[in-house]
Amino acid sequence: MTATVPTGSPGISDGRAELAPGTAPADPRFVNDDLLPVPLAERRWTTYNFAALWVGMAHNIPSWLLASGLVALGMDWKQAVLTIALANVIVLLPMLLTGHAGPKYGIPFPVLARASFGLRGANLPAMVRAGVACAWFGIQTWIGGQGIFVLLGKIFGGWAEASRIAGQPWTLWLCFGLFWALELAIIYRGMEALRRFENWAAPFVIVGALVLLGWITFKAGGLGPLLDQPSELGWGADFWPVFFPALMGMIAFWATLSLNIPDFTRFGAGQRAQVWGQTLGLPTTMTLFALLSVLVTSGSQAVYGAPVWDPVALAAKTDNVFGLLFALVTVLIATVSVNIAANVVSPAYDLAHLAPRLVNFRTGALITGVVGVLVMPWKLTATPELYIFTWLGLVGGLLGTVAGILIADYWLVRRTVLDLGALYRVDGPYWYRGGWNPAAVLAFVVGGVLAVGGSHSAPGTGPFPEHGLIPFLEPLADYGWAVGLAASLLLYTALMKGRRAFPSTAPPR
């Protein structure tokens, strides 16, 4: 076992560990500087840093639009806010459980996944997570580019009438490209620059959202009739078939981070910082932001005669140049804040894990940016059905499956005890069979099939058959995240309790 050094007050360990001096593994197939544990001296993120991270990530345009998507599906504002609040309380639990390994061992998500999937097998969940993050990066960048396009068009005029390329004004593509470049320029400076950016971005975005609320309330002379609109679904038989898939979709909104949260908590000063920071930052912020979006939209209905759910479209209705510039800066900061933290950090580490000799954190970030464009994000957000049920539902099912395996391995099988050095060596307990753990792969396949095998779409609204890819699994599709997490957790735990059925093979020499 490679020596590790526990730390804490004299005679009292706080449970954190780092590699002993001079013992860092050097195998270039599994190690580079970005994948090694963060030294204890550099683990200094506080409760405020984690809370600010979540405030900065939660305050973004897609978060604002979540409530509108649910209202468009027939909920009233109370049902929409309740669904979002419950989803974020639920997703907080796996967030805290997987985040525990970060402050304790200083390791990122793909290295933590080696304990369960194996040194090579960890590339499977890492690539699933990276692929989702790349798509999300594209979605957020497209939405941010649209916001810039609308607001600059109001200031300068004529942008929407520009000649078109691939069905869109060339000025929109220009805004998209400039915003894309800005995001990558910031993340290229590294994680410490991200921490400083999030610290001041979080309060700025909060102020921007409150200014928007104050402005629309003043214009409306109070909040409008949207708050009195009844639900089209009621609370009976029509509500629940919409509620459960919507709840899974809202969980899937941050299910990505429930996997790779160690990418951030590895910089934490201790468990208290990450637990309190995330608890104070995630469910409260998402719920309040959803409520804020409902209040502002209600005011817009009173002023303009119809609800305006898109905050960019609402801000664009003012003719005040200062107000437009303030809205533009707020949109920029809000979208950059979430996109870099949520959708660039993880694939940068994941891609570095795939080829440590060739890809470092910065190179991985650049690859993420390119893939984020190639997925054509403008198609993924075309309709609420496609966005919430197809995209978020499918993603949630797969990510829940990975989360179940990580939680089962770290908490139920290993009781949070890892051999830190062995996570980087082929002669240790995480080599399994040729670098792959068959138990994890089997649990992933079974959990994934159960979670997404029944995916279905109403005729003309999505890519799946009306009665599901695997018809007899259709009833499970509405609960994809929960089904994937529970199935993989239980199966993996059972297989690992009898893991002598999967003996390790001799490592390569």
Disulfide bonds with the S-S distance in Angstrom:
none
